[in-house]
Amino acid sequence: MEPPSVSVIVVSRGRPALLSRCITGLSQLDWPRLELVVVACPDGCAVVSARPDAAAIKLVPFDVPNISAARNHGIAAAAGEIVAFIDDDSVPEPSWLRHLLAVFADPEVAAAGGHVIGRNGITLQWGSRAVDSGGVATPLAIHADKPTVLTGRPGRAIKTEGTNMALRREALAAAGGFDPAFRFYLDETDLDMRLAAEGAAVAIVPRAQVHHGYAESARRAGNRTPRDLFEIGASTMVFLRKHCPPELHARHLERLRADQRARLLRALRDGPLDPLDVRRILHGLERGIADGAARPTGETTPLPRAAEGFRAFAARPGATHHVFTGPWRRRAALRRAAQDAVAAGDLATVLLLSPTALYHRMRFRPEGFWEQAGGIFGRSDRGDPLFTLHTRRSRAHAEVARLATVRPLSEDGRTGGKTPDPIRMIR
């Protein structure tokens, strides 16, 4: 049976370097029927147009600060049976779509969401969650590794994340896509609530993983310090108007104010903000709440079919994934080896292991390979012991085993066999 075609939609505004990195990550996906739709500002369009694979990308110019409207433009251009969404400051694991789309073999599944990895590249940022009519998310007690299909109900939805979600294109377009009243924040959560009200089945797929960077934007600094809370206030108010009983609005707004005030006071204590900044940003929150109380909402109309047919974007299904490891002093040689493997059409992960107990961090480099750095004796999973006795090779094998569920480092996809040892030591 042929796998479904998928259109991956990336919205980008003001982050061209991160957009390029995201596209490089998408080009390494293990999925054969892939279309890439990029909705971007002029800087983003320039970066896409300069790429050697530009002709294979559907590029939609859009320079309005409204992520819902931008995503709707992307849906209108998408010709895949499934549409998937990822943010420009994110990079997917190569197996992302293979896991995320498998659940659509069940015709009852309308949408699917995966797990999101945080800035250190290892710790879970967002896992399996439900969300209520006040926009409050709570963990779901479901299988930690296998897909689970759930159905929400009015007032309680299965939570998907905007940087790691997929839906059937035909049904999403017929429903009008995302509500443009949500210019930023709670846009996908509103869609989750609408799906729940319809009794739609939503799958949570823990192995479908995306790394999310929380990059700098007009609304937050690179260290996640808030710069502006206007749209958070506005979207919260719109969400309450659409989904929450009016008698509960005041309680949820007070929770919002308390949470954001505490967040700003932490930034004041740690130094990024001064008292005038806190006052200005809180004032912006209140202005946003007032704006959201009057903002037109619910104006979604069916989206058109794509004017152009499916445009294939070449990824790397079945590519061999190599692991290169060695001491920190050999990092230049390790990185060159990884780049050579990527240039040859393979995938690569570099393990930089120092003789220390430093914590590990994982990142996807712009050159197109994964790099994990830390101590031979240090912990990667933050729940592990602070110190574990290892040799360099045993530690490398332990990390390969940890990653095996989402990154098949020991599998030779072209031959269908197993390589005896995927690890290449550079001393």
Backbone hydrogen bonds, N-H to C=O, Kabsch-Sander energy under -0.5 kcal/mol:
donor,donor_aa,acceptor,acceptor_aa,energy
6,V,33,R,-1.9
7,S,82,I,-2.7
8,V,6,V,-0.6
8,V,35,E,-3.0
9,I,7,S,-0.5
9,I,84,A,-3.3
10,V,8,V,-0.5
10,V,37,V,-2.5
11,V,86,I,-0.5
12,S,39,V,-2.7
19,L,15,R,-2.2
20,S,16,P,-2.2
21,R,17,A,-1.9
22,C,18,L,-2.5
23,I,19,L,-2.4
24,T,20,S,-2.1
25,G,21,R,-2.2
26,L,22,C,-2.4
27,S,23,I,-1.9
28,Q,25,G,-1.4
29,L,26,L,-1.6
30,D,94,P,-3.0
31,W,29,L,-1.3
34,L,32,P,-0.7
35,E,6,V,-2.5
36,L,56,A,-0.5
37,V,8,V,-3.0
37,V,35,E,-0.5
38,V,36,L,-0.5
38,V,58,K,-2.9
39,V,10,V,-2.9
39,V,37,V,-0.5
40,A,38,V,-0.6
40,A,60,V,-1.7
41,C,12,S,-1.2
45,C,41,C,-2.8
46,A,42,P,-2.2
47,V,43,D,-1.8
48,V,44,G,-2.4
49,S,45,C,-2.7
50,A,46,A,-1.3
51,R,47,V,-0.5
51,R,48,V,-1.4
54,A,51,R,-1.6
56,A,53,D,-1.5
57,I,54,A,-1.9
58,K,36,L,-2.6
59,L,57,I,-0.8
60,V,38,V,-3.3
60,V,58,K,-0.5
62,F,40,A,-2.9
66,N,64,V,-2.7
67,I,183,R,-2.9
68,S,182,F,-0.8
70,A,66,N,-2.3
71,R,67,I,-2.5
72,N,68,S,-2.1
73,H,69,A,-1.9
74,G,70,A,-1.9
75,I,71,R,-2.7
76,A,72,N,-2.3
77,A,73,H,-1.2
78,A,74,G,-1.1
78,A,75,I,-0.6
81,E,5,S,-0.5
82,I,5,S,-1.9
83,V,167,L,-2.8
84,A,7,S,-2.6
85,F,165,M,-2.7
86,I,9,I,-1.7
88,D,11,V,-0.8
90,S,87,D,-1.4
91,V,211,H,-2.1
93,E,209,Q,-2.4
95,S,406,V,-0.9
96,W,93,E,-2.4
99,H,95,S,-2.0
100,L,96,W,-2.7
101,L,97,L,-2.7
102,A,98,R,-0.6
103,V,99,H,-0.6
104,F,101,L,-1.5
105,A,102,A,-1.6
106,D,103,V,-1.6
109,V,106,D,-1.9
110,A,201,A,-2.7
111,A,201,A,-1.2
112,A,166,A,-2.6
113,G,203,A,-2.4
114,G,164,N,-1.6
115,H,205,V,-0.6
115,H,208,A,-1.2
116,V,126,W,-2.6
117,I,210,V,-3.2
118,G,123,T,-3.2
121,G,118,G,-1.9
125,Q,116,V,-3.1
126,W,116,V,-1.7
129,R,159,K,-0.5
130,A,138,T,-2.8
131,V,157,A,-2.4
132,D,136,V,-1.8
133,S,155,G,-1.0
135,G,132,D,-2.0
137,A,135,G,-0.6
138,T,130,A,-2.4
140,L,128,S,-2.5
142,I,140,L,-1.6
148,T,204,I,-2.1
150,L,148,T,-0.5
150,L,202,V,-3.1
152,G,200,A,-0.7
153,R,156,R,-3.0
156,R,153,R,-2.8
157,A,131,V,-2.8
159,K,129,R,-2.3
159,K,157,A,-0.6
161,E,164,N,-0.7
164,N,161,E,-2.5
165,M,85,F,-1.2
166,A,112,A,-2.5
167,L,83,V,-2.5
168,R,110,A,-1.7
169,R,81,E,-2.3
172,L,168,R,-2.2
173,A,169,R,-2.8
174,A,170,E,-2.0
175,A,171,A,-1.6
176,G,173,A,-1.4
177,G,172,L,-2.3
182,F,179,D,-2.2
183,R,181,A,-1.2
190,D,186,L,-2.2
191,L,187,D,-1.3
192,D,188,E,-2.3
193,M,189,T,-2.3
194,R,190,D,-1.9
195,L,191,L,-2.4
196,A,192,D,-2.4
197,A,193,M,-2.2
198,E,194,R,-1.1
199,G,196,A,-1.3
200,A,195,L,-2.4
201,A,108,E,-0.8
202,V,150,L,-3.2
203,A,111,A,-2.5
204,I,148,T,-2.7
205,V,113,G,-3.0
205,V,203,A,-0.5
208,A,205,V,-1.6
209,Q,207,R,-1.3
210,V,115,H,-1.6
211,H,91,V,-3.3
212,H,117,I,-2.9
212,H,210,V,-0.5
213,G,89,D,-2.1
217,S,220,R,-2.7
221,A,225,T,-2.7
224,R,221,A,-2.0
227,R,219,R,-2.9
228,D,219,R,-1.5
233,G,229,L,-2.3
234,A,230,F,-2.6
235,S,231,E,-3.0
236,T,232,I,-2.0
237,M,233,G,-2.0
238,V,234,A,-2.4
239,F,235,S,-2.7
240,L,236,T,-2.4
241,R,237,M,-2.3
242,K,238,V,-1.9
243,H,239,F,-2.4
244,C,240,L,-2.1
248,L,245,P,-2.3
249,H,246,P,-1.3
252,H,248,L,-1.9
253,L,249,H,-2.6
254,E,250,A,-2.2
255,R,251,R,-1.8
256,L,252,H,-2.3
257,R,253,L,-2.6
258,A,254,E,-2.5
259,D,255,R,-2.7
260,Q,256,L,-2.5
261,R,257,R,-2.5
262,A,258,A,-2.3
263,R,259,D,-1.9
264,L,260,Q,-2.3
265,L,261,R,-2.5
266,R,262,A,-1.8
267,A,263,R,-1.6
268,L,264,L,-2.3
269,R,265,L,-2.4
270,D,266,R,-2.3
271,G,267,A,-1.1
273,L,267,A,-1.2
277,D,274,D,-0.6
278,V,274,D,-2.0
279,R,275,P,-2.2
280,R,276,L,-2.5
281,I,277,D,-2.8
282,L,278,V,-2.4
283,H,279,R,-2.0
284,G,280,R,-1.9
285,L,281,I,-1.8
286,E,282,L,-1.9
287,R,283,H,-2.3
288,G,284,G,-2.2
289,I,285,L,-2.3
290,A,286,E,-2.1
291,D,287,R,-2.3
292,G,288,G,-2.9
293,A,289,I,-1.4
294,A,290,A,-0.7
294,A,291,D,-1.1
295,R,291,D,-1.2
300,T,298,G,-1.7
303,L,173,A,-2.5
312,A,310,F,-0.7
313,F,34,L,-3.4
314,A,312,A,-0.5
316,R,29,L,-2.0
319,A,316,R,-1.8
321,H,411,E,-0.8
322,H,320,T,-0.6
322,H,347,L,-2.8
323,V,422,P,-1.9
324,F,349,T,-2.6
325,T,424,R,-2.5
326,G,351,L,-1.3
330,R,327,P,-1.8
331,R,328,W,-1.9
334,L,330,R,-2.3
335,R,331,R,-2.5
336,R,332,A,-2.1
337,A,333,A,-2.3
338,A,334,L,-2.1
339,Q,335,R,-2.5
340,D,336,R,-2.5
341,A,337,A,-2.0
342,V,338,A,-2.3
343,A,339,Q,-2.6
344,A,340,D,-1.4
345,G,342,V,-1.7
346,D,341,A,-2.5
347,L,320,T,-2.7
349,T,322,H,-2.3
350,V,370,W,-3.0
351,L,324,F,-3.0
352,L,350,V,-0.6
352,L,372,Q,-3.1
353,L,326,G,-1.6
353,L,351,L,-0.8
354,S,352,L,-0.6
354,S,374,G,-2.0
356,T,354,S,-2.4
360,H,379,R,-2.1
361,R,373,A,-2.1
362,M,120,N,-2.6
363,R,371,E,-2.0
365,R,363,R,-0.6
365,R,369,F,-2.8
368,G,365,R,-2.3
370,W,348,A,-2.3
371,E,363,R,-3.0
372,Q,350,V,-3.2
373,A,361,R,-2.4
374,G,352,L,-2.1
375,G,358,L,-2.0
376,I,354,S,-3.2
377,F,356,T,-2.4
378,G,356,T,-0.7
384,D,381,D,-2.3
388,T,377,F,-1.8
395,R,391,T,-2.3
396,A,392,R,-2.0
397,H,393,R,-2.4
398,A,394,S,-2.0
399,E,395,R,-2.1
400,V,396,A,-2.2
401,A,397,H,-2.3
402,R,398,A,-1.9
403,L,399,E,-2.0
404,A,400,V,-0.8
404,A,401,A,-0.6
406,V,403,L,-1.6
407,R,403,L,-2.8
409,L,407,R,-2.5
411,E,408,P,-1.3
412,D,417,G,-2.2
413,G,411,E,-1.0
416,G,412,D,-1.9
417,G,412,D,-0.7
419,T,410,S,-1.3
424,R,323,V,-3.4
425,M,423,I,-0.6
426,I,325,T,-2.7
427,R,425,M,-0.5
